[in-house]
Amino acid sequence: MTSLDESLDLAAVAELLSMASTIADGEAVALVDHEGRLLAGRAPSIHTRRTRPITRNGAPIAAIAGTNVVPRALLELVARSLELLLVDAEARTARARIAQELAIGHRIQLSLVPQRFPQVPGWDLAAAYEPALEVGGDLYDAFLVRGQPDLLGLLVADVTGKGIPAALLMADVRALLHAATDSSPGPAEALTRVNRILVHERATALMVTAVLLVVDTTTGMVRYSGAGHEPALVARASGGIEPFEACGFILGLSGASEFLEQEAQLLPGDALVLYTDGITDARNRDRSFYGEQRLREIVLGACGQSAQAIVRTITDDVHAFQGDADPFDDLTLLVAERARLPRSRRQS
């Protein structure tokens, strides 16, 4: 068995050769390999045959052989037809390989999606993830910092690229950021450590945007840092919305990158929204962007609802905006809401 007859549908080849033989009044027409061995059809005598090469990327890989009676133009037509069949077969093989890679990557990514969030008294967590393709490049997580059960880590990240390499990098980055957050004094240092590993120890051209926050769940104090990612939004229970800006270069770009760290306070009733650009860059049929301003208005209007209700309100509005347009990118959303004080405590 050669690579050629593994690529081609031999039944289709045999039918084409039979038709060519019929057109040539029953003369023998065959497919032979580059050494003249018969692959399909009825071989003419080696002393009475003429051939036309079949090429792949400009190099001969086989030939169509016929008797001297078979018109050269017919042999040429059959050879070119088989080249087209070969191109189509290779395209199908490539599509199947891509589909298999996407399916594997999809399974990897599903294993990264948190099945449940930590139970934190006084806090409500919810999330949504909708991949634009079978394998997306987004990641979200909420986790308690090891050894410090009052500290809650919140993470949203976006890996460049798709398929198995992106899914594997997502798994790697998730584990690295967990470990770095557990052992670092703050999120900026955690991003710095992970960035150095990606630049100096990982042989990949893929990079990652991320926003990482560490919340003191007893006081509501938040420390946050970002790596080329959209800022988290805070909807205040008292009214108004503000971004948590913390600029830094994308992870994996340069080992010399520095990451800023900021602090803010979440008061009872405040809602924190982390997201990827799949929301703000969502487009409708007119190619208009959903945009940050619309997101801010929706977040502010949903403040006071449960975290799950806020997630649903945002995703429903994005879907309504998109209509029947294809998704531009993955849609990822993580909401953390600090519970309002009981009425008796607010009055006192």
Summary of the structure (lengths in Angstrom):
residues: 348
radius of gyration: 30.2
end to end distance: 85.8
largest distance: 108.3
contacts: 1162
relative contact order: 0.11
helix: 38%
strand: 29%
